[in-house]
Structure formats: C-alpha cells, structure tokens
Amino acid sequence: MENTVLCGANSYVEKFYFNERFAGIPEGVKEELKAACVLFTEDVGGALMLEFTPEGRLLFRVEAEENDYLFDEIGSALKIKQYQKEMRELLESLEAYYKIFILGLCEDEALRNC
C-alpha cells in the first residue's frame, strides 16, 4: 500500500495542497498545517508533504529538484525536527484521527498505537 498525502506545499509552483479526503479536520488545524508547510518551503525551498503510512504514522517527506542549488538540505532536516518537537501533540492527534476515521480502528486501539 502507498502513503496517503494529508497536505503539502511546493516552493517551485508556490502552491499549497490539502487532501479533501480529510475535510473533517477542523479549520484551525488546517490553517496551522498550511502555515507550517508554506513557512517550511519559504525557509528551505523544495516541496514538503505530510503523509500517512498505511499503518497511520504521519511522515514528513521532502523533495527538491536536482538542479536546485538553493535548497537547504541541512535546514530541511533541522526544520522537520523542530516541527516534530513543537507540533508533537497536533501530529499525534492527526495520527489518532487517521487511525479512527480512515482505518476504522477503535479509539482505545488507535490511541495505544500513537
């Protein structure tokens, strides 16, 4: 099975994408995700996608064009670590949401695996 994209931003086309499959996520959370993704790509370049694995883990995937010499690979890794620390509670809640509403796990089982 493939990962499912939650959202992402791309500095090359200056666009933000939010997967409508997750329309039930509150608007405030959507706005926070948008701000984080857009700021990430403005700071380091490239494209950032937040993706759910088939098991429900939320991953940060970064891509950069081969000839993009302005892309900051080290800054990218540092920014992801910063987001994982600062947004830990939000990211765990999104994982629980995915496990309950998309995978259909019971709440106890979904929260135990976060």
Backbone as a ProteinNet text record, in pm:
[ID]
protein_1_A
[PRIMARY]
MENTVLCGANSYVEKFYFNERFAGIPEGVKEELKAACVLFTEDVGGALMLEFTPEGRLLFRVEAEENDYLFDEIGSALKIKQYQKEMRELLESLEAYYKIFILGLCEDEALRNC
[TERTIARY]
83.7	0	87.4	34.6	107.1	67.3	153.4	121.7	9.5	-63.4	-171.1	-129.1	-128.1	-87.4	-198.5	-161	-253	-252	-131.5	-117.9	26.2	50.1	185.5	195.2	317.4	345.5	464.5	465.8	569.8	621.2	750.5	808.1	826.6	832.2	855.8	733.3	615.8	492.2	412.7	468.1	406.8	260.7	241.7	107	104.1	-14.9	-42.8	-153.1	-143.4	-243.1	-293.2	-424.7	-484.5	-577.9	-558.3	-637	-779.4	-876.3	-1016.3	-1072.7	-1000.7	-1042	-1045.3	-971.2	-961.9	-1039	-1148.2	-1228.9	-1284	-1294.7	-1348.5	-1254.1	-1130.5	-1035	-1074.7	-1074.8	-1115.8	-1034.4	-1099.4	-1036.3	-910.5	-912.8	-795.2	-673.8	-696.1	-587	-537.6	-631.4	-593.6	-507.1	-546.3	-469.5	-330.5	-321.1	-191.4	-100.8	-157.1	-80.4	-34.8	-124.6	-90.2	24	14.7	119.7	252.8	252.2	376.3	437.9	356.2	407.6	462.6	387.5	430	556.4	561.9	681.7	803	781.2	889.9	950.6	864.3	915.5	973.7	923.3	982.4	1121	1138.9	1266.9	1374.1	1338.7	1441.7	1426.6	1311.3	1288.7	1229.9	1223.4	1174.3	1025.4	986	845.9	838	735.1	711.3	572.9	564.4	437.7	427.7	312.3	283.3	199.2	248.1	184.1	159.4	48.4	18.8	67	136.9	171.7	44.9	44.7	-72.5	-108.4	-9.7	-34.9	-84.4	-81.3	-132	-27.1	100.8	206.4	214.4	235.2	246.2	393.1	428.7	567.1	581	698.7	735.4	818.7	776.6	854.7	894.5	1024.3	1078.2	1138.1	1112.4	1170.4	1228.2	1334.7	1394.7	1436.7	1425.2	1469.5	1620.5	1666.9	1809.2	1898.9	1856.1	1938.7	1906.1	1837.9	1803.8	1918	2010.7	2127.6	2095.9	1978	1937.7	1865.8	1828.4	1761.2	1855.8	1806.6	1886.5	1856.3	1934.2	1909.6	1926.9	2030.2	2053.3	1942.6	1908.2	1799.9	1667.4	1647.3	1526.4	1516.1	1623.2	1622.6	1602.9	1668.2	1653.1	1511.1	1451.3	1315.3	1215.2	1236.2	1147	1157	1277.6	1294.5	1225	1237.1	1172.3	1020.1	965.2	820.9	775.6	851.9	814.6	811.5	899	902.1	789.6	779.2	682.8	538.2	517.8	382.4	348.1	420.8	405.8	260.4	195.2	57.7	-35.8	-20.5	-102.8	-77.1	48.3	82.1	27	35.4	-20.9	-173.2	-237.2	-382.7	-423.2	-345.1	-373.4	-357.7	-257.8	-240.6	-360.6	-407.1	-524.1	-647.3	-665.7	-776.8	-773.8	-657.6	-643.1	-677	-624.5	-647.3	-794.4	-863.5	-1004.1	-1096.6	-1082.5	-1179.2	-1145	-1020.1	-982.6	-960.3	-883.3	-855.6	-965.7	-1049.4	-1160.8	-1124.3	-1011.9	-973.5	-1057.2	-1076	-1145.8	-1054.3	-1114.1	-1037.9	-925.7	-952.7	-850.5	-731.3	-760.6	-653.6	-575.6	-643	-577.3	-484.8	-530.9	-451.1	-334.9	-351.9	-245.9	-128.1	-155.2	-51.4	10.9	-33.3	22.8	161.1
-119.1	0	124.4	229.4	355.4	448.7	547.4	651.6	738.9	802.5	894	1034.9	1125.5	1264.2	1336	1399	1484	1624.5	1681	1815.2	1836.7	1948.6	1978.8	2116.1	2162.1	2290	2271.9	2349.6	2338.6	2478.6	2501.1	2634.4	2663.4	2562.2	2582.5	2639.4	2595.5	2645.2	2733.4	2754.8	2837.9	2799.9	2671.4	2619.7	2538.5	2537.8	2453.7	2357.6	2233.7	2131.9	2070.9	2053.6	1982.4	1876.8	1752.3	1640.5	1648.9	1663.2	1678.4	1554.1	1444.2	1323.5	1349.6	1453.4	1488.4	1616.7	1637.9	1759.1	1771.9	1661.4	1664.7	1722.5	1746.7	1807	1953.1	2000	2138.8	2243.1	2352.3	2458.8	2514.5	2528.1	2578.9	2489.9	2359.4	2264	2275	2286	2301.5	2425.5	2535	2660.2	2645.9	2576	2554	2469.4	2367.3	2283.6	2363.8	2447.3	2530.4	2624.3	2690.5	2783.3	2711	2594.3	2519.6	2477.6	2425.7	2378.4	2492.9	2601.6	2715.4	2779.2	2797	2853.6	2763.8	2633.3	2538.2	2560.5	2564.2	2577.4	2716.9	2817.3	2950.9	2955.6	2883.8	2884.2	2801.2	2680.6	2589.4	2555.3	2587.1	2556.3	2417.7	2374.1	2241.1	2225.4	2102.3	2069	1982.9	2005.4	1930	1867.8	1738.2	1669.2	1600.6	1609.7	1532.1	1414.8	1293	1172.5	1072.9	1001.1	891.6	762	680.9	546.8	461.2	343.7	255.8	219.3	224.8	194.4	315	434.6	553.7	645.3	621.8	711.8	831.7	949.5	1071	1101.3	1111.7	1135.2	1268.8	1326.6	1444.2	1394.4	1426.2	1389	1516.7	1530	1648.8	1608.8	1690.4	1669.7	1801.7	1789.5	1907.6	1870.3	1964.1	1939.9	1921.8	1836.9	1802.9	1924.8	2020.4	2138.4	2257.2	2233.2	2340.6	2358.2	2446.4	2468.3	2557	2615.5	2698.5	2618.2	2492.9	2408.3	2381.8	2400.3	2384.1	2248.5	2146.7	2010.9	1999.8	2062.1	2058.4	2135.1	2252	2329.9	2255	2176.7	2095.9	1994.9	1922.5	1822.5	1888.1	2002.1	2072.7	2124.3	2174.9	2228.4	2116.8	1999.4	1886.4	1847.1	1840.4	1807.8	1911.6	2038.5	2146.2	2127.8	2100.9	2080.3	1959.2	1850.4	1730.2	1756.6	1841.6	1875.8	1973.6	2082.9	2187.9	2147.2	2060.2	2023.1	1879.6	1825.5	1685	1647.4	1727.6	1696.9	1698.1	1796.1	1804.1	1683.7	1648.3	1536.1	1405.4	1385.8	1265.5	1262.4	1377.6	1384.8	1352.4	1398.1	1367.1	1217.5	1156.9	1012.2	937.7	981	918.1	936.4	1056.1	1084.1	987	970.4	882	737.3	694	555.4	528.3	625.9	607.4	626.8	738.6	772.8	716.5	687.2	633.8	482.8	438.4	295.7	220.1	292.7	230.8	157.2	192	129.4	187.7	110.5	164.6	267.5	356.9	466.3	416.6	317.4	264.5	208.6	133.2	73.6	181.5	282.1	389.1	469.3	501	581.8	502.7	374.7	290.1	280.6	289.8	275.9	408.1	518.7	650.1	667.8
0	0	0	-55.6	-63.3	50.9	73	170.5	116.5	207.7	172.4	211.7	114.8	141	216.1	326.4	401.8	342.6	330.2	275.9	233.6	165.6	124.8	62.4	51.1	-12.8	-105	-212.9	-313.5	-344.3	-320.8	-343.8	-491.8	-575.5	-718	-789	-746.8	-808	-711.8	-591.2	-488.3	-463.8	-433	-408.9	-280	-218.5	-102.9	-143.1	-98	-129.2	1	11	123.8	67.2	106.2	57.1	111.9	24.4	65	133.4	126.3	197.9	349.1	390.9	532.6	563.9	492.7	510.9	652.8	725.1	860.8	965.1	926.4	1019.5	1042.5	1165.9	1194.7	1116.3	1081.9	1002.4	1069.3	1201.1	1271.6	1252.4	1251.8	1230.1	1085.9	991.4	850.1	830.8	896.1	884.2	944.9	1057.7	1121	1031.7	969.1	876.2	754.8	703.5	587.7	621.7	735.7	776.8	791.3	854.2	874.5	741.3	651	521.9	437	430.9	349.6	407.6	539	600.7	579.3	584.6	561	421.3	320.7	184.4	158.3	225.5	212.6	275.4	386.9	457.2	387.5	344.6	293.4	145.7	86.5	-54.2	-71.9	-195.9	-227.4	-205.3	-179	-154.6	-29.2	49	171.6	164.4	192.7	201.1	337.3	399.5	519.3	473.5	503	452.4	564.9	552.8	644.1	581.2	660.2	615.2	621.9	559.7	569.8	713.9	805	946.1	1023.8	962.7	1029.6	1088.9	1061.6	1109.3	1014.6	1070.4	991	965.9	837.9	797.8	726	735.9	658.1	540.2	418.5	300.1	228	202.9	138	4.2	-96.1	-228.1	-277.1	-354.5	-416.7	-557.3	-647.6	-784	-784.4	-873.6	-878.1	-895.5	-973.9	-1001.7	-910.7	-799.5	-706.1	-606.2	-639.2	-554.4	-433.8	-431.6	-318.6	-209.7	-240.9	-142.5	-26.2	95.4	217.2	280.1	244.4	292.2	444	497.2	642	714	662	720.7	717.3	612.5	599.5	713	737.8	845.2	981.3	1002.5	1129.6	1148.6	1041.8	1048.9	1079.8	1020.7	1048.4	1195.5	1248.9	1391.2	1478.6	1440.6	1514.7	1512.1	1395	1382.8	1464.1	1457.4	1531.4	1681.7	1728.1	1870.2	1906	1830.7	1862.5	1834.4	1736.3	1695.3	1737.7	1833.3	1871.7	1902.3	1984.1	2023	1901.4	1815.1	1694.3	1603.5	1582.9	1495.8	1551.5	1682.2	1744.5	1730.6	1741.6	1725.4	1582.1	1485.8	1345.8	1318.5	1380	1364.8	1422.9	1539.4	1601.2	1512.4	1457	1365.5	1247.8	1187.3	1071.4	1109.5	1221.9	1263.8	1294.3	1352.7	1390	1270.2	1197.6	1093.6	955.9	929.6	798.4	806.2	904.9	917.4	991	1065.6	1135	1262.7	1322.9	1449.4	1562	1668	1784.1	1851.6	1926.8	1987.2	2077.4	2160.7	2250.9	2172.7	2068.3	1988.4	1913.4	1860.5	1786.8	1877.6	1998	2090.2	2148	2165.8	2219.6	2122.4	1994.8	1893.1	1850.9	1905.9	1866.5	1921.7
[MASK]
++++++++++++++++++++++++++++++++++++++++++++++++++++++++++++++++++++++++++++++++++++++++++++++++++++++++++++++++++

